[in-house]
Amino acid sequence: MELSDFNVRRKCRHCEGSGRSSDIDHQSAGLWIWGYRKRAGLTLREVARRLGCSVAYLSDLEHGRRNWNEERFNKTLEAMK
């Protein structure tokens, strides 16, 4: 699975007009990852450990407070397998 398999590849309303470039709606991607993680029975701590990032950083991604990119999205999916 990778980003192109999911319906999260649309312009982020927060990035439009801000000079930032993003093809990903950060909140949609985060919500999707959150749901996938919950269905897999994984905790934020476990996925963060697998990714080598902090729990706070992963939480920020899931809540749309940080920007997703295709590489980050795909690595997060891989960490949840």
C-alpha positions in Angstrom: 0.0 0.0 0.0 1.1 3.5 -0.6 -0.4 7.0 -0.7 -1.7 6.7 -4.2 -4.0 3.8 -3.0 -5.9 6.2 -0.7 -8.3 9.1 -1.2 -6.1 11.6 0.7 -4.3 13.2 -2.2 -6.1 16.5 -2.5 -5.1 20.0 -1.8 -4.8 21.0 1.8 -7.0 24.0 2.5 -4.5 25.3 5.0 -1.7 25.3 2.5 -3.5 27.0 -0.3 -2.5 30.6 -0.6 0.1 30.2 2.1 3.0 29.7 -0.2 3.4 26.1 1.1 3.0 23.3 -1.4 1.1 20.2 -0.6 -0.8 17.6 -2.5 -2.1 16.0 0.7 -4.9 17.2 2.9 -3.1 16.8 6.2 -6.2 16.3 8.3 -7.7 13.6 6.0 -4.3 11.8 5.9 -4.0 12.0 9.7 -7.5 10.8 10.3 -7.0 7.9 7.9 -3.7 6.9 9.6 -5.4 7.2 13.0 -8.2 4.8 12.0 -5.8 2.4 10.4 -3.6 2.4 13.5 -6.6 1.8 15.8 -7.9 -1.0 13.6 -4.5 -2.7 13.7 -4.6 -2.5 17.5 -1.4 -0.4 17.7 -0.6 2.4 20.1 0.9 5.8 19.3 3.9 4.7 21.3 4.4 1.5 19.3 4.1 3.2 15.9 6.4 6.1 17.0 9.0 3.6 18.2 8.9 1.8 14.9 9.2 5.1 13.0 11.9 6.4 15.3 10.0 9.6 16.2 8.3 10.9 19.3 4.8 10.1 20.3 4.0 13.9 20.2 5.2 14.2 16.6 3.1 11.2 15.4 0.1 12.6 17.3 0.6 16.0 15.6 0.6 14.2 12.2 -2.6 12.3 13.0 -4.3 15.5 14.1 -3.3 17.5 11.0 -1.0 19.8 13.0 2.1 18.7 11.0 2.4 18.3 7.3 2.3 14.9 5.6 4.3 14.1 2.4 4.2 11.0 0.4 7.4 9.5 1.9 6.2 10.1 5.5 2.8 8.7 4.8 4.2 5.5 3.2 6.8 5.0 6.0 4.0 5.3 8.5 1.9 2.7 6.7 4.9 0.4 6.5 5.6 0.8 10.3 2.0 -0.4 11.0 2.4 -3.7 9.1 
